[in-house]
Every structure is written in C-alpha cells, then in structure tokens.
Amino acid sequence: MKKNEFSIPSKEIEVPGDKSLSHRFVIFASMAKGVSISTGFLEAEDPLHTMKCFQSLGVRFEKISQGSYRVESPGVAGLKSPLEELDFGNGGTGIRLSCGFLSGLPGMEAVLTGDASLRKRPMDRIIKPLNSLGANVTSIPEDGRAPLRVVGQKLTKGKYSSPISSAQVKSCLMFAAMASQVGLDYEEPEISRNHTENMMQFLGGKINYQSSTRFVMEPPYDFKGAEFHIPGDISSAAFFIVLGLLGREDSVLRINKIGLNPSRIGILEVLKNMNARIEITNKRKECGEEIGDIIVRGSHLKKWEIPASLIPSIIDEIPILTILGMFSEGGFCIRNAEELRAKESDRIHSMVVNLKKLGVPVVEYEDGYEFEEIPGELQENVQIETFMDHRIAMSFSILAYASGIKINIDDTSWVETSFPGFFEILDGISK
Ligand code: S3P
C-alpha cells in the first residue's frame, strides 16, 4: 500500500516507563519492608490504579517528581484489608498479579474489580491454579470473571504446569507463593515475559531453573526496600518504531532508554526478518533488566511468516505489526495467537472489524488473521472502533499518519491507560 510521504529528520525521543515493570514495582515495594524508590514509573491509568489499590492496604506512596515515587511499606505482615473494593480500571496485569498476592496473605479480605473491559476478561486462568494451591478466590458473578472475592490463606507448596504462556498467570502464582512464604514449581510452554523473576532476583530472591521454561522458587522471600530504575516500554516504543520504518528512506528515529528484556524483544526479530533497518546501541543492564537505544531508518518491508514460538514475546505488538504489514510487500499473516482474544479487547475481532471497514480483504481465523498485499487505497473517513483498547487506538492513529488518509477513531481516551503523551510525540515526530 502507498505510504504518505514523510521524513523524520534525525529525531530522538523517549517513551514512558514500562507498564509491566511499573505494576511489579508497586507490588514488590509493598511487599518489601521499609522504603523503596522508583524512577521511570509509568504514570498512566493502569499502574496508577494498582498503586491506589495498594495505598488502601496501608502502603504509603509519595510522588517526588515525574516517574519518581517514594514508597513506604510496613511489610507483608502489616498490610490490612481494604475497606472498599479494589478497582484496577482497565488493567489485567494489576488485577491478576494482585489477586495472587492477596490470596496468599492470611487474614486478608478483598474484592477486586475493574472497568467493563476488565470484567469481561477470563479470570479462571488464575482462579483455578490459585485454588489448587489452597487459595480461596471466587468469581462473584460465577462466570470465571471479575469482580473477584479473595479470602487470604496460608497456601501450600505447589506445582503448576500452565497450558498457556502467560506472564500474568505465572506472576500471579509467584506473588501468591511469595505472600505465603511457600515454594513453587512452575512450568510454561514457551517463556513468557520474566520481569517478576528478574525483580525478585534483584531483591535477593532465589530461582532455580530446571530449563528455560521451568523453575522452582523457595522461601525465604524477605525483601528490603530498594531503588528501581524503570526503562521505557518497548510495547509503547513499538508504535514509533513502526512509524520510523514507514518514513521516507532518509528518515532516522532514535528511541532512547528502552527495556530490551530478551522475553520482550520478539518484535525486533520479526522486524529484522521483514527487512527493517533497525539497530540497537548503548546496551546496558539496570536492576536486572537489559536496556538500550533503538535506531530505526525508513525501510522497504516484506512479509515474514511469524513462528509460533515468538508469539508470547510479541503478544502486545501484534496490532501495530499488522499496521506495518499493511505497507509490506506480500501482506501480513498472524496465526497461533488465540491469546489475542483475551486482551483488553478480543484483538483478533477488533483488528478484523476495523480492517474490513477500511476495505482490506482480511480472512479471520480462530487464532489470527491474514491479508494479501494491499494494492490500492484504503476507504477514507472510516470510523474506527477501539473496543476500550488502547493499542487499537494507537495502532490506527499510526496508520492515519503513515497513510495520510483521514480516519476517525471513536474514543482515543483509552491511550491514557498506558501511554500518556502519545499524541504529543506523534504531533512532533516530523518537525
Ligand atoms: C503482561 C503480560 C502479558 C501482556 C500484558 C502485560 C504482564 O499478558 O499481554 O500486557 O505484565 O505480565 P499475558 O501474560 O496474559 O499474555
């Protein structure tokens, strides 16, 4: 498909802090007795909801400056049951990880809920394994969805072999085991993002790896407050990586200080195989996480068959990779990605519905979708439905910029759940 002719004149940007790490910072800082400090904390709706929930358990959060918080916790034993329902907004990570943590705290009683999108998402994937370890977690509407009632228990040492590669399920059980000071033997089909493992080890916890996809952790989990530096979120950077690639050949965009955890950089592998001109520089490690700067140049993209093993590490980037695929020689295909149906929206449905509105002849599968190279122009003035999903809103905003066609997006406010400042960066990109 034809691009809008735009050039990015050697621009340098940063994107806000990593969402996954920001949620985990709140939980680890609440678990660790004493004072913890963050830099780079993502001040977006999702992690701020999680922070507010832990505030109502008795943890003190004080903002020092943008992204920098001082957290003072009485430690696990000092946390108290909240007086009101805990509202996690749109955040699946917040509710699932916190549910695990609270379920392992004897004496804790709480109801966990969220917005209409979150209340539609599957929670039985955590309820079942948690209860098999002795937890008492119930779906109040009895349909495997939130609101969830948690009555904290001393859990038993356990083993779980997950049928899905989900960092939320894995981290939920890890936090449950940590709260209850019991061992956990965990296995998953492919490695999902391992930030919980990294943060735990950064705080002095021990993990014994049996293989890349199976580990055993054992107490004690007695963490002390620490300082965490949170890098930029590669899932947010992804929108601008794609925009940089879609610029004219002389475009150069540098995105500084991005988290490059090996379990998150599947997008770089996909892009390289799509013929993207992309370079990583200034690689370093901070607080157990790899970080670097990404340099992107305008490129001629080609289709690549994405292997199933890469899906867990690109799961949040599939909507924006689809937009890139619209400009690629050979089109785009994603399969083995049924997990997309369990995100903030059913992202297979959300993408297919909106692509069809734009006139793209897309074929939907249970586990993905596919379209051939797009020869002509897109339908103009289409109304994109975001389905309460930030990544759908941002992906189609990038499409509008890169194609130059007029696209209306029904509700861009969802962008605030993960990427405040997205439109400001977009507006300044080729200035
Ligand atoms: C996340 C894990 C992923 C990802 C989500 C954040 C996390 O979900 O889609 O945006 O922080 O653990 P799953 O682990 O359920 O695939």
Residues whose N, C-alpha, C, O or C-beta is under 5 A from the ligand:
A	BS01	S3P	S20 T93 S165 S166 A167 Q168 V169 I315 D316
